[in-house]
Structure formats: structure tokens, C-alpha cells
Amino acid sequence: MNIKTGDKVRVIAGKDKGKEGTVTKVILKTDRVVVEGVNKVKKHQKPTQAEPKGGIVEKEAALHVSNVKLVDASSQKNHRVNKNDENKK
């Protein structure tokens, strides 16, 4: 996978199409990434000792890598990633 933690990406498919954010987590096994502020879902949390109130918690869910593209910092345009790009960095 050519997208790393800390990269700035733009969502190109799905309900959050067009949104940008930084990658906070990469899941190599399933080719997914978690992007900050994108693909928020609501999770029903049971009360625990750490979180005694419980309730409905909003968190970011993972997106498939094919649904995001790197954003070039200088031109703010989408950037297609391929294996040859790793050598240029």
C-alpha cells in the first residue's frame, strides 16, 4: 500500500466524496485507511468503568484505499499513486 499514516488524502467515492483529511491509521490486512473527520459513524457504547455514562459515540470508520487519493500539497490536486512513486519521495 502506498498511502501512509500522516498523508493528506481526498475521498473520491462514497457519502463523504470531496472531503479531505489526514490518514490516522492504515490497516494493511484489509487495505483500509482511517481518515480524520471523514466517514463518521455512530456507535452505541455500553457503560464501562472507563466510560460510566455510555451512550452514543461518534467515531471515524475505515475506508477502502481505492476510495481515496493523495492530495499534492503544492497544487491541491488529486494524485494517482503507483509503485514507482515510492522511489520519487
C-alpha positions in Angstrom: 0.0 0.0 0.0 1.4 3.4 -1.0 -0.7 5.6 1.4 1.0 6.1 4.8 -0.1 7.5 8.1 0.0 11.3 8.0 -0.6 11.6 4.3 -3.3 14.2 3.2 -6.0 12.5 1.1 -9.3 13.4 -0.6 -12.2 11.0 -0.7 -13.3 10.2 -4.3 -16.2 7.9 -3.7 -19.0 7.3 -1.1 -21.1 9.5 1.2 -18.2 11.8 2.0 -17.0 12.4 -1.5 -14.9 15.5 -1.9 -13.8 15.8 1.8 -10.2 16.0 2.8 -8.3 14.8 5.8 -5.1 13.2 7.1 -4.7 9.5 7.4 -4.6 8.5 11.1 -4.4 4.7 10.7 -3.6 2.2 8.0 -5.0 -1.3 8.1 -2.8 -3.4 5.7 -4.6 -6.7 6.1 -7.9 -5.4 4.6 -6.4 -2.5 2.5 -8.3 0.2 4.5 -7.4 3.6 6.0 -9.0 5.7 8.7 -9.1 9.4 7.7 -9.5 12.2 10.3 -13.0 13.8 10.2 -14.3 11.5 7.4 -16.8 8.6 7.4 -18.2 9.3 10.9 -20.4 6.6 12.3 -22.4 6.4 15.5 -21.6 3.5 17.9 -23.8 2.5 20.8 -21.4 2.2 23.8 -22.3 0.3 26.9 -21.4 1.8 30.2 -18.0 0.7 31.4 -15.7 1.7 34.3 -13.7 4.0 32.0 -16.9 5.5 30.4 -19.6 5.2 33.1 -22.3 7.1 31.1 -22.1 5.1 27.9 -24.4 6.3 25.2 -24.0 7.0 21.5 -20.4 7.8 20.5 -19.4 9.2 17.1 -16.1 7.9 15.6 -14.4 7.6 12.3 -14.8 4.3 10.4 -12.3 2.8 7.9 -12.5 3.5 4.1 -11.1 1.3 1.4 -7.9 2.6 -0.2 -9.5 2.7 -3.6 -11.9 5.4 -2.4 -9.2 7.9 -1.5 -6.4 9.7 -3.5 -3.4 11.6 -2.3 -3.6 15.4 -2.4 -0.5 17.2 -3.7 0.4 19.8 -1.1 1.6 22.5 -3.6 -1.1 22.3 -6.3 -4.0 20.9 -4.1 -4.9 18.4 -6.9 -5.5 14.7 -6.6 -2.5 12.5 -7.3 -2.7 9.0 -8.6 -0.4 6.6 -6.6 1.6 3.8 -8.2 4.6 1.7 -7.1 7.1 4.0 -9.0 6.1 7.0 -6.8 7.8 5.5 -3.7 11.2 6.0 -5.3 10.5 9.7 -6.0 9.7 10.6 -2.4 
